[in-house]
Amino acid sequence: MNWLTNFVRPKFQRLVAPREVPENLWHRCTICGHMVFHRDLEAALNVCPHCGHHLRLKVKARLQMLFDDGLFQRIELPKVADDPLKFKDQKKYIDRLKDARAKTGETDAIIVAHGRMGGQAVVVAGFNFDFQGGSMGVAVGEGLVAAAELAVVQDAALIVVPASGGARMQEGILSLMQMARSTVAVDKVKEKRLPYIVLLTDPTTGGVSASFAMLGDIAIAEPGAVIGFAGARVIETTIREKLPEGFQKAEYLLEHGMVDMVVPRRDLRDTMIRVISLLRNRTPAAPVVPLPIDAPDPEVAGA
């Protein structure tokens, strides 16, 4: 047995060999290009500490951010046909669904949960952009209807957080029908005089923005979120004109009255709690002191 070969050399090789570093430890900001350590990014709620750019936030992390103590209860969504049109392009739609489910661990692009926010009952329907771009098919439509019905049953505010490229083309006309169904679901919440709040995140486009996403009692957007129907390049090609700087960004929409507030992510929870409280608690915060109707005006009396 060669002691140098079998014992000493492996020791040295382990010391000098390059260590494998996981690829997901650092993230590059898409705006300023800075590399941010993953723990620092998580602590900042996926907001770049260098330029303030709001990167996309996972749907489960967003739910934990909104609910009291990060505690919420998910509901089981209604079962729907996976591939009603037997759609196939370069790949079968059913295979695309299987891949998305394996990637995300979810059955479709929406999660419906209920719990407390600032002690107030809320139902939140959050879109998962990692699941086929958060596109809206029949399953998402059923999820929105279920969220609205749950809000009515629980006498709770309904919050919807879209992050979607629009209707799911693989489900054709069935996906477009969800625009009308989601609108009717929102009307049921409003008929009960319950708050309906939409938190517009990046991106909110297509049939989603053309239906329930723009019907909120209060429309809140995250900084820099892209919000619109058709893409900017499609619009420029159609009208053959250059669009204004920042067109379809949250700040541009705020300036033109399309959204009510643009709120940084770190302030979203407190802002939404305050908004829900104002919409639900219509009584004065303090006793109202009645004024005597026939009291003479002191200035007139002095004259």
N, C-alpha and C positions, 0 to 999 in steps of 0.2 A: 504493500500500500504506500503510495507516494503522498506524504503528508502535505507538501507544498501544493500539489495539484488538486487533491481531493478536499482540503480543508481551508488552506490560506487563500488560494485563488478565488473560490466562491465568495469568501468574506469580502475581499476587495471589490469583486464585481458587483455585489449588492450595494456597496458604498458609493461607487462611482456611476452606477447605472442610472439613467434619467428616470425620474418618477413620473408615472402617468397622472396627469391632472385632468379631472373631469371637465368636459367642454362647457357645462352649464354654470360654472362658478362665476363667470364674468359675462356681462351683457353690454352691448354697444348701443348707445342712444342713437336713434335714427335721425335726430336733428343735429345735435352738436358733435356726435361721433365719439364722445368720451366713453371709456370703459368703466362700468360700475359693478362693484362686487355684489353678488347676488343677495347677500344678507342685508347690505345697505339699501339695495333696491326694494327688498321686501319691507324693510322698516319704513321706507318712504312711500309705501303703497304704490309701487311701480311708477313713481314720478322721478324723473332725472334730477339729481341734486345739483347739477351744474347749470342746466338751462330751464328747468321747470317743465320740460315736455312730459305730457301724460301718456305713458305707454299703456297698451291694453292690459286690463286686469282680468285674471281668471274669474269665472262666474262664482265659484265657491269662495274665493278670497273676498269678492265683493259682498256676498251675503254675510260673511263673518264680520266685515267692516260695518255693515249697516245695522244688524240686529244687536240688541243689548247683550253684552258679554259674548258676542259671537255665537249665541245659541239660537237655533231655529229648528223647525220640524218640516221636513219635506213631505209632500203628498205624492201618492202614486197617480200617475197620469193615465187617462183612458187609453185602452189599446186601440190601435188603428191598423189598417192594412199596410204592410211595409212597401209594397210596390204595386199600387192599384192599376197602373197603366202598362206594366211590364216594359218599362222604358230601358232603352239601351242606346248609348252613343259609342264612344271608344271603349266603354266598360259598362257592364250591367249595373243598373241603379242599385239592385239588391246587394251587389258586391261592394259598391261605394258605401252603402249603409253599414255593412259589416266592418269595413275598414275604419269608418268614423267611430263606430261603437267600441272597437278594439282600442283605438287611439285615445278616446276620452273616458271610456268607462260609463258613458251615458247612453240612454236609448234614443234620445233626439236632442234638438238644439235648444231646449228650454227646461228650466228648473223652476218649480213653484214651491215656495216655502212660506210658512207663517210663524209669527212670534211677536215679540215686543220691540218697539223702538221708542226709547224715552218713556217706557212704561205704557205706551199706547199700542193697541192691537193693530197689526199691519199684515198684509199679504203681499209678497214680492214675487213677481215673475221675472226671472233673469235669463237673458239669452247667452248661449255658449257659442262664441264665435269660432272656437276650435272645431265645432261640429258642422262641417260643410258651410263654413262662413256664416253661421247663425241663420241660415236661410229658413224661410217660413213655409212649411208644408202643412199637411193635415194634422200631424201630431202636434205641431206648435200651435195651430189654431185651437185644437182641443185643450191644450194646456192653458191658453189665454181664457177660454170659456170657463174652464175649471177654476182658475184663479179668481175670476169675477164672481162666480157663484159662491166660492168660499168666502170672499170678502163680504158678500151680502149676508150669508148665514152667520158669520162671526161679527157682523156690524163693525167691520174693520176698514181702514184705508187701503186702497189698492195702489201699489207702486210697480210700474213696469220699467225694466231696464233693457231697452233694445240695444243689440250690437249685431247688426245684420246687413247682409248684402241685398236683401229683398226676398221676393218670392222664390220658391224652389222650382226651377224649370223642369226637373224630372217628374214633377207631379202635375204639370200643365195647368189646365183650367181649375183643377181641384185646389191647387195652391192659391190661385187668384181668388177663389171663393172665401178663403180665410180672411181676406181684407174686409169683406162685408160681415162675416161672422164675428170677428174681433171687434168691429165697430158696434154691433148689436150688444155684445157682452159689456162693453164700456158703458153703453146707454143704461143697462140694468143697474150698474153701480151708481150712476148719476141720478137715476130715478129714486134711489134710496137716500139721496143727498149725502153720499159718502165721498170723501176726498179721492180723486184719481190723479196721481202724480206720475209724470213720465221723466225719467232720468236718461237723457240722450247722451250716448257714448259713441266712441269712434269704432266703426262707422254706423250711421243709421240712414239707410238708403232704400231705394226701390219701393216695392209694395208695402214695406213696413212703415216707411215715412209717409206713404200716401194713405195710411189708414189710422190705426190706433195710436201710433207714435206722436201724432200731432194733435191729439184730442184731449190732452191733459188739462185739468183745471189750472195746474201750474206746470210749465215746461222748463226743466232745469237741464243745463248742458255742462259737460266737462270742457275745460279749456282745450282748444285745438281740435275738437271733435268734428269730423266731416258729417254733415247733415244735409240731405237733399234727395231728390228722386233719381234723375239721370246723372251720370258721371259728367264731370266738367269737360272732358275732351269730347264727349258725345254732343253736349250742348254747343260747344264752340264750332264743331263741324256742322251742326244743323243750322245755326243762325249765322255762321261765317263771321263772327266777331270775337274779339279778345275779351275774355271775362275779367271783371275787376279783381284786384289783388285780394287774396283771402276768401274768394267766393266759395260759399258752402261751408265755411268754417264757423264754429259756434259764435265767435266774436262778431263776425259779419252779420249773422242772423239776429244776434242781440241788438245790434245797431239798427237793423231794419225791422224790428218788432216781431220777429218770428219766434223767439224764445223769451222767457221772462227773466232768467238769470243764467249767468255763467259762473259756476262755483268751483274753486279748486277742490281736488279730491279730499284733502285733509279736513275741509270744512263741510263736506257734503252731509255727513250724518247729522251734525248739529243744525244745519240749515233745514234739512228735511223734517227733523223733529219739531222745529219752530213753526214751519209751514203747516204741518199736520195739526199741531196744537191750535193754531189760529183758525184753521178751517173747521175744526171740530168743536172747539170751545167758543161758542158765540156769545156767551154771557160776559158781562164786564168783569175785569179782574178785581174790582173793588166796588163797594156799594155806591149806587148812584144817588146823589143828593138832589132832591127836587128843588127847583127854584120857584119862588112865588111869582105867579103870573101877573098879578096886579101891583107889584112893587113899583113905586115911582122911581124914575131915573134920578139919581142923586144930583146930577148936574142941572137937570131941569128944575128939581125942587129947590136947589140953592139959588137959582136965578129968580 
